[in-house]
Amino acid sequence: MSTKALLPPKITNKGVLFGATIYGLFILLFWGYSQFSVKQQLTQILQQQLPAKLQSALYYTNDNGPVIQLIQQNIDSDLNILTVSSLLPRVQQCSATVIHLMSKDANQSGLKLITIKWKLGHNQLFTHLAFDCDTPWIPTLFYPLGFASVLLLLGYLLPQPLTTKGQQIRQHLLQHLSVYRAHQLAQHLSVCSDIQLELLKHLLNHTQHKPDISNLVAWLEQPRVSSLDETQLTWFMLASDKYKLSKEQALDVALAPPTLIFTEVQNQLIIHGLPVTLLKTPYFYYLWYACLRYQTDGWYLNPPINRSDKTGAKMLIDLMQSSGGHSKAINDLLDCGLRAKTLDQNRNKLKAELISLLGETLAQDYLFDTDRDLKSGRYRYRLSLEAQKITLPPTLTEQLK
């Protein structure tokens, strides 16, 4: 795999700001939860203890004089140290002071205010208290850091939802990778072109041993592969499937120019970078048409049905005699010259062979143009490929100059 592609993202200013914002929100959340938790605990403790004490102390008095002040002072003294438990962050000691000892108003709101409901005789009364806790600010600041880090790490590690394309890629990768790695890599490859993904599926399906996914992805992402078009992909598949070339060799074929090269070895050609071998007689007819394309505009008008062309046969005879053509074919040309029937038969054989070797689509550029001569009504033919894209054997090129 491209190590660069799957490395953790670089820390940017936006990333730092985002992390700081998350951390600040966690501190506020933890502090707010701690205060709420403490308030709930203190309210429960004081609601259980204070009403009975207040009823006992104030049963025989209802004035607001010194007795009330003394009772309030005693309560403040008793509430000077209150033990509570709070995990987020840890707060263990608080204190409470009475704001209003005997109130008939239950509506007192505030994060640090507690209201205790009690009765004096038949009268419903409320005692309002304020509480404060010793907040250990260092743990408060750093305690949530662990939680924030864990959540951020989970957010980074947890797989993101895949597109339809990504889900298809994952299905292919699951045969070779764990679920997590397949998901991670599928997300990365979702931005690749359809051609790259077609190559990935092809290579995974045609690998006999366990594939090295990392190297395969790195290979797919190189510019030579990512720039392939549909036609080049077809050449790659042909070279890989039919001719069993390695992916590098098949890539060379795919990226080769659309040329036709006649090698020094008889019957062997290089078509679009792909070495192929033709049958002997069709090969010589192919080479003869290539020579015509090299020397002239390439057109050759089929002879009349009732008359052969002995003059035009001379070059083809020379090619066959100098390079080991079949004796029967050579003798036929010597005796009868070029005949329309023979030309048609060999063109058809050549067409069938090229289609067999290259497939119908890819073979078209290496077959023949056809044109009807209006004067004679006969057809003429030439190689479709331009002369500058045809390379003849060096010895033959010298002879034609």
N, C-alpha and C positions, 0 to 999 in steps of 0.2 A: 504494500500500500504506500502511497505517497506519504512519507512521514510528515511532510510539511502540511498536508491537507488535514491530518487528524491530530496534530498537536493542539494543546489547549490554546485558546485564543489569547493574543497579546493583551496585557492590561493597558487600557486606555484611560484618558481622563473621564470619559463617560462611565467606564466601568468602575473607576474609583468613586465617582459621585454616586452611582447607583448603589455600590456597596455601603458607602457612608450613610446614605438615606435609609437603607434597610436596617443597618445597625442602630441608627437613631430611633427608628420606629420600634425596634425590639426593646430598646431601653425604656421608651415611654410605655410600651405594652407591659413589660415586666413590672415597672414601677407602679403603674395604674392597677394592675392585677394584685400586686402586693398590698397596696393601700385598701383596695376593696376587700381583700381577704381578711386583713387585720380588722377592718371596721366590722365585718360580719362576726368575727370571733369576739371582739370586745362587746358588741351589742348583745350577743348571746350570753356572755359571762355576766355583764352588768344587769341584764334583764332578769337573770336568775337570782342575783344577790341583792340588788339595791331596793326593789319594792318592799320587801319584808323589813329591811333596816329603816327605810324612810317611814313606813307606817308606824313602826315601833317608836321611833324618835319623835315624830310629829303628831302622834295621836292626840296628845293633850295640849297642843298649841297650834294656832293657825295664824299667828302674827308674823310680821317680817322684821322683828326686832333682833336683839343680840342673840337670842336662842337660834334663830334661823341662820345667822352668820356663823355661829359656832359649829352648828351641824354641818354647814357647807364647808367650813375649814377642815373639820374632821374627815369628811368624805374626800376632799382634795388630798389630804394626807394619806388616806387609805389607798387612793388611786394613783399615788405617785409612782408606784412601780407595778406594772401589769405584765405578766409573762404571756406571750403569744407565740405561735409558730407560723412561719411564712417561708415557703420554699423558694419563691421566685421574686426577688432575691431573699436571702435569709434576714428576717427581722425578728428579734427575740424579746425586746423590751420596749414597752410603751408607758405612757402616763396619760391621765385624764383629769380635767378640771371642770367644775360645775359652772355653767354659764347662767342658767336659770333653774332654781331648785324646784319651785312649785309654779308651773305654768299651765294654763288652761288651753294653750295653743299648741296643737300637734304639728303644725307646719314649720319645720326648721330644716332647711336643706343645705347641704354642703358635704364635700368629700370627707372632711375631717370632723363632722358633727354627728353626735349620737343622741337619739331621743329614746328615753326609757318611759314606758307607760306604766302607771300605778294608780292605786285608789287610796284616798283618805276618807274613810267613812263611805258615804255614797257619792263622793265627788271624784270625777275622773281627772287626774292630774298628769302632767308630763314633766320630766326632768331632762334638761338639755345639757349635754356635756361636749367639750372639745377634747380631742385626743391628739397626741403627738408621739412619734416613734423615733428611736435612734436609727437613722438610716446609714448603713455601712456603704458609703458611696463607691469605694473601690470595688467591692464585689458587685454593687449595683451596676457599675459601668462595664465590668469584665465578665460577669456571670452570663449575661445573655449573648456574649460574643460567641461562645461555643454553640449555642442553639442557632444563631444566625449563620455561622459558618457551615453547620451541618445542613441547614436548609438550602443555602446557596450551593453547596456541593451537590446536594440531591438534585437541585434544579439544573445543574450543569450535567450531571451524569444520567439523569432519567431521560430516556429516549423521547424525542419530539414526535408528534404525529406525522405519518408518512403520506405523501401524495399517492395517487393511483399508480403512477409510474414507480415510485419508491416501493410500494407494496409488491409490485411485480418483480422488481429487482430482488427484494428480500426473499421471495419464494425460491428464486434460483440459488441464492447464496446459502439458504438454510441447509442445502445438501452438503455444504462444505464447512460451514461456520456455526458457532453457537448462536442462539437467538439474539443475544445482546449485540454481538459483533456484526451479525448479519443486518440488524436494524441500524446500527451506527453507520455501517458502510453503505447501506441502501440510501440512507439520508444524504450521505456525501455524494453518491453517484447520481442522485436525482437531477442534478444540474447538467449531467453529461448529455450529449446529443443522442438521438435515436440510433445513429450508426455506431457510436461507441458502445452502447448497450447491446446492440445486435452482435457486435464482436465479442463482448463479454459472455453472452449466453452461448455463442458458438464455441468459444474456447473452453468454457466450463464443460460443455457437453462432449467435447472431443478430446478431453484430457484423460488419458488412461490411468495415470497415477494421481495422487492427491495434489491438486494445484497449489502453487504458491500465490495466494490471493494478493499479497502485498506487492509482489513484483508484477503481477498481472495488471493491477490497478495503475501502478506507476507506468507501465507500458502503454496502457490505454490513454493516459493523460499527456503523453508526449505529443508535441505539435504535429509530427508526421502522421500520427493516428487520428488526432482530433480534427484534422483538416480533410479527411477522406470524404468524398461525395458518394452518391449512390452507385454510379458506374464503377468507381474504384473499389467499393465494397464488394460488388459482384465479382470483380477480378480476384480479390482477396479470397472470397469463398471458393472460387474455382480452384485456385492454386492450393488452398488448404485442404479442401474436401477431395477433389479428384486426383490431384497430383501429390498429395500428402507432404507438402512443403511445410517447413517450420513457420511460425508466425512472423519471424523476421524476413524470411525468404518470400513468404506470401505478401508481406507488406511491400517489399521491393517490387514485386510484380504489379501490385495495385498502383503504385506510384510511378511505374515506368511510363515513358511517353508512348503514344499509339503508333509504334513503328513495326515494320516487318523486316527482319534481318535474315538473309540467307547466309548460313555459315559455310565454312570450308568443308564441313562434314556433309557428305551426300545425304539427302532426304531430311536434313535437320534444319529447323527454322527457330527463330526467337520471335514470337508474336507478343507484343506488349510486355516484353520482359520474360515471357514464359517459354521455356524450351519445349518444342514439340517435334514429332517425327511423322512425316507423311509417307504414304505408299509411293513406290518409285515412279510410276508413270504419271500420276496426278502431280507429283512434285515437279517433274520436268515441264509440264504444261504451265504450272503456276510460275515457275522461274521464267519461262518464255514470255508469258504475259507481263511479268515484272520487268523484263528487259525492254519490251515495247514501251512500257510506261516510263522507263528510264530514258530511252532514246527519243521518243516522240510524245504525242499527247496520249498514247497508249491504246487508241481505238484499233480494233481489227474487225473488218467486215467478213462475216461468214461467207465462204465461197458458195456459188450456186449449187443446188442439189445435184445437178448433172455434170458438174465440172469441178475438179479439185485445184488446189493452188500449190504447184510444185515449187515455185519461186519462194513463196512465203514459208515453205517448210524447211528451207536450208538452215536457218538459225536453230530451229528446234532439233533438227538432225544433228547439227554440230554439238549442241549441248548434251544430247544423249550419248553420242559417240565418245565425247571427251570425258564423260563422268560415269560411264557404266550403265547406260540405260538398257532396257530389255531389248534383246535382238529382234524379237517379233515386232515390237513397236517401231524400231528403227527401220526394219525392212518394209513395213507397211508404209511408212512415210516416204521411203526411197521409191517404192513402186507406185504409190497412189498420190503422194503429196498430202496436203491438208484438206480434209473433207469436212463438210458441215456436220455430218453425223458424228464423226470422231471427235471433233471439237466440242459438240454439245455433250457427248457422253463423258468426256474427261472433265468438263466444267461441272457437270452434275455430280460426278464422283468426288471432285475436289470440294464442292459445296457440302456434300453429305459428310465428308471427312472432317472438314473444319467445324461444322456444326456439332459433330460427334466429339471433337476435341475441346471446343470452346463454349458450346451452347449456342442456341439460335440467336440470342440477342447480341452477344459479344462477337459472334462470327460475322455479323453483317458488314462491319467496317472493312473487313478483309476479303470480301467477295467481289462481285462484279457489278459495274454499272451497265445498263442495257439501253440501247437506243435503236430505233428503226430508221433505216435509210429510205427516205421517201421515193427516191428515184428507182431503186431496185426492189424495194419491198422487203429486203433481207435485214437481219438484225446484226448489229455490231456490238462488241463487248470490250470492256477494259477493266482493270483493277480499280476499285473505288478509292483506294488509298492514294494520296498525292505522291508524286515522284520523290519529293524531298524526304518523305518518311520511309522510303524503301532503300535498303542497303543490300547490294549484291556482293557476292564473294569478290575479294580484291582482285584475283586473277581475271575474273570475268569483266570487272569494271575496266581494267586496263585494255582488254580486247575491244570493248565497245567505244572507247574514246576515239 
